[in-house]
């Protein structure tokens, strides 16, 4: 959904064509793994849902035609709802890049409330995983593994818990950002 949010937010600013928006996205944010097909698929999907619509086709000699699009009123409402929804989910900061970039279309204080709940859930989940890792049943299973498997499990667990801790730290920084952005 984040590509759709970027497209909608960009068209809320100005009439544009897909190629320009794709270039703007890649220049503005460190987005990886975005295929051209995925970008254009999102564009077509938004148009089919009535969230954007073509308004003009520009013809230039020796150039392909460029269709210019605008956001519809339904698209503006959807944009706001989806940004809030992303902060409610708030599992990984990377998944929120475009929502953060589009924060001007929402009330940051309201998004902060949603993000606080998401952080709380994320902390509870990882606390649960840590408790499960150290419970008696898991320790018995761990003891049945050979030394290489035990070392592998320790490596994987260490990586997962460190990434989770780092992500929670960044979610908390994002929360501070949202609370201070309008001050």
HELIX and SHEET records of a PDB file:
HELIX    1   1 UNK A    2  UNK A   13  1                                  12    
HELIX    2   2 UNK A   18  UNK A   28  1                                  11    
HELIX    3   3 UNK A   36  UNK A   48  1                                  13    
HELIX    4   4 UNK A   73  UNK A   89  1                                  17    
HELIX    5   5 UNK A   93  UNK A   96  5                                   4    
HELIX    6   6 UNK A   97  UNK A  101  1                                   5    
HELIX    7   7 UNK A  103  UNK A  105  5                                   3    
HELIX    8   8 UNK A  108  UNK A  133  1                                  26    
HELIX    9   9 UNK A  136  UNK A  143  1                                   8    
HELIX   10  10 UNK A  147  UNK A  180  1                                  34    
SHEET    1   A 2 UNK A  52  UNK A  58  0                                        
SHEET    2   A 2 UNK A  66  UNK A  71 -1                                        
END                                                                             
